[in-house]
């Protein structure tokens, strides 16, 4: 029997592991333990446990006629302790069995041939448990009379002392070291190779790198990676605050508690999120979201305000400051949860509501604050500050009108206001703020490097202003500031491009000769004053976005597109489009984008309209209490553990703040100290 | 008069600054001070000072009928001290006037039209001076009756205490964080998102970033950047150990002293260089080279052994260990200096000479050692370890025969042997070793990502073995290890590619659909054992270089080429070639490279056969004495100052080791302590 299993596994590995498609990420065998093998936990962090047994009906893994084992059992053992059933260990009633069916393609050939593999599943889920004692736990799933899948979990050491009163976590979405280098070149002047001024990030005392890969694929998306940063648990593309299971329900996947859920439960601190994206977008929403699909925007705003409705779970009572775009999920209508008016829902919970910069700046500091400044994402820094006419072309009024949102705050105004509110409301309990420069990523996706770098510079300017703000509030020394990213894009600058020369050349190959490499890259002209050009955007931005000699840059992963280098003045870019009469999933060069540029055919699947995320480790900059823990190279989940340790979130009991705001160690039901359920 | 000058400068700036071509980098005005404005110096570091006055005969800068001012004067002032002539300050005789003419193109239009601008020059050079007192020095060049060019120089603080006995400086040429991330993916296994083993680099306690740009262009080459790392002075593309002047002589440019010149002069330590490139290549040779042209290979090997012949300058007495490729400069013939046999030249200076791995391993530890293992660069790790048959195709016998070099050491064997020799010979005086993984860069240039990453993994394996070696010698604690790069390439991984599916598709667009992005990137198959595949290359390398699902990666800066992803088994890649009958400077897709791949047209000038360097900051990993000084973000020149400070090279006197090996503070002529000449 044993050898049969081994042979079967070997065959299965050869045909499907590491593949384009997976039956279920984290589950190469037919028995799935979620959280799976090799996961780490914060002591006291709440989570769900799901077991699945898969019986593929057809395909290379077909087994047992497609009938899953409904009598599977599961055990847990701490270090060398007693092996106990899951229900016994966590003092829970045995949950009822669930069953479902799903299908998948084993590879691209199967997809082309439309021959899916169908899998029947038997499953159980144990909800809202926690492990309090540091150590190693071995979880074993026994199924199909002799098969086993094991998972080793490590509960990290207790760190229940709060070392930082406040944490501000800046995320440059998609931001890499390469982009930071390019942004510095645009905004800061060199004389003979010496920068005369530097980025705020360049002055951070501690630098680290974090690995961004998913739990089950080496390229991540922003949902999954934000979730890893906020919870210490990696997940699957599009998932947040859960380990993705194979069930059809997007909201029943096994959950993990996030940093703001922990912080509110344990210390009763204030928390906020600020983003230049729509607020239901992955990076801001992952602070409170528990779903396998980031696209469930309406329900996720409901979760942010009121917590989960379907399961008992930690409530954050809603953010204390919540500023960004995305009016679609707040206006009553198809984009909002159950069609409700979320401006009213927030107002009913005593929020101030700001729909423009003027209102934001005037909002009271002592009241919870919602600010929604447009539909969709905020227009980027270049539109808000340089090409302002483009703003008028938009129909993005946050109140739902047909007009444009024009009285727009930037990341800096939103962040500084959030700090005022959070500092006031958090008081002695401190606060956690996440502030996201979202369009670094969004503009890299569409190969609009200038717009991406503009928003990167806005982030840097905001970091600088935040340090000054914290200083003026007298809380700089007690605030940990971390600036990092969630993933990269394969961007780099490789020379200059003489836009005047390129424009004068008749054919595509000659246009490419406008690019100057090595010694011909010359110096940055973005920092050279030019007569008649004055943006007045301050010291941390270029003095000229449209010089004759621009940066020549590329992404490595492209759709078909045209390239002319230099800034697009009419608004963000659409590099590739569909062709009328052809498939909507078949992208070609957009004839209206950079019409005088040269054609570059893509390196990506022809159904990709944009560039895609990349593998690279991303930088972590830290200053303040615990800064020394952020040096070196580590996983993105470690960013969570470092922050959690600094905030004293690792507890050996179910520590919960009572309604009076005083903390109460262990008010939940829990067992002999190994594990707890409540 | 003044306003005329200002107008003239403004016009000049508008037309030519930041341009594809420059009249002379570091000299936007008509008066040039070399070293120019904003340069830093180590106290006691020797250097030359050149002044040039330019008189353009024609073009947008035409001035004074093309007649340069031969009566220019120059002064120097420390802080608020007395302003003195250069000759007086450094106690030198006034040098004689030099004159020459050069021409350049103001832009690409001028180049196409073949209308160069011609410049007449008057110049003086003050050789072999030093500044001993920390502080700010203002150098002023007065010319054309009223024009001035000033340079502010900063002499950094004294640091004359030796904190590390030894320094080992590993350079991954062209290595970026993105490449390190990709190499980790290939060689180290994850289970559910947790790496089961890590790179040696991942375990370094301190991480920094260094900015690599040139003094006069934002993209560097390896000569210039190596020179910055070794001397603390940025330079111009192709230049090493000098500030590039405009004279025709490649060897008369104003020099700066390098780390090994300082170390030998001050402490009498041993030093060595190891590279997988030819030894006259930029990164190894820049330790001793002083030239504006990295291509003067023969003379540079002569400089490495015997120092400069044309000017009085610090001698290193030749390296104690010198291992790499490049027999062309050692075999008597057209590649060597004056046609001499440099095997004999080195042997005459009592070197052991090794021409293969067997001889290298047997070479005595107490004798100076030269090892030259092939002509040109060493074949890469993939050829030496996996595709060994390809070695036989080469005609690279280091003894000059027609056959192939087959008994080849790798970076690890060369580095460990060098440590043995340097530790033995350095004794109490310690040693400095530079060890370069050269073909990370060379293979990135030809878009051969697998070969580049193989050599990166060889570097990491060598770092790991070095740490173990130092431990076994009992000198780990007294040795600073720094691992960094000299510049980047815009490389990143953006997904997987199903090579089986791609091969089965008939047209270029369909082949691209083999690429899996985000969740479809799946897991690394390079770490999955496959039946029949066993390389036996150890824990720090992939178990399978040729899985069905490979990484999909790109460079951002490409020549025209064909892409099929996956490893090239027949040897390194030639992505673009010329077409018979067309210009030799006009590159097209190479029809024999990846013949079944899809065509990707380039983003670079059509005279580029390869990818090019990029802007990105590169990582610095440090461990050992002074490791804490390597955190954060800084310039590449700061790497020199950090190493120099750790080695106690900053002195307020002309500290020089006497022949008996004892040090002697200040044996040269020098003046009142402000500056010295000898």
Interface residues (C-beta under 8 A of the other chain):
Chain A: X10 X13 X14 X17 X18 X19 X20 X21 X22 X25 X26 X36 X37 X38 X39 X40 X107 X108 X109 X176 X177 X178 X180 X181 X182 X184 X185 X190 X191 X192 X193 X194 X195 X196 X198 X199 X201 X202 X203 X204 X205 X206 X207 X208 X209 X211 X213 X214 X215 X216 X217 X218 X219 X220 X221 X234 X236 X237 X238 X488 X489 X490 X491 X492 X493 X494 X495 X496 X498 X501 X504 X508 X509 X510 X512 X513 X514 X515 X516 X517 X518 X519 X520 X521 X522 X523 X524 X525 X528 X530 X531 X547 X549 X551 X552 X553 X554 X555 X556 X557 X558 X563 X598 X599 X600 X601 X602 X603 X604 X605 X606 X607 X608 X611 X612 X613 X614 X615 X616 X617 X619 X631 X632 X633 X635 X637
Chain B: X13 X14 X17 X18 X19 X20 X21 X22 X25 X26 X36 X37 X38 X39 X40 X107 X108 X109 X176 X177 X178 X180 X181 X182 X184 X185 X190 X191 X192 X193 X194 X195 X196 X198 X199 X201 X202 X203 X204 X205 X206 X207 X208 X209 X211 X213 X214 X215 X216 X217 X218 X219 X220 X221 X234 X236 X237 X238 X488 X489 X490 X491 X492 X493 X494 X495 X496 X498 X501 X504 X508 X509 X510 X512 X513 X514 X515 X516 X517 X518 X519 X520 X521 X522 X523 X524 X525 X528 X530 X531 X547 X549 X551 X552 X553 X554 X555 X556 X557 X558 X563 X598 X599 X600 X601 X602 X603 X604 X605 X606 X607 X608 X611 X612 X613 X614 X615 X616 X617 X619 X631 X632 X633 X635 X637
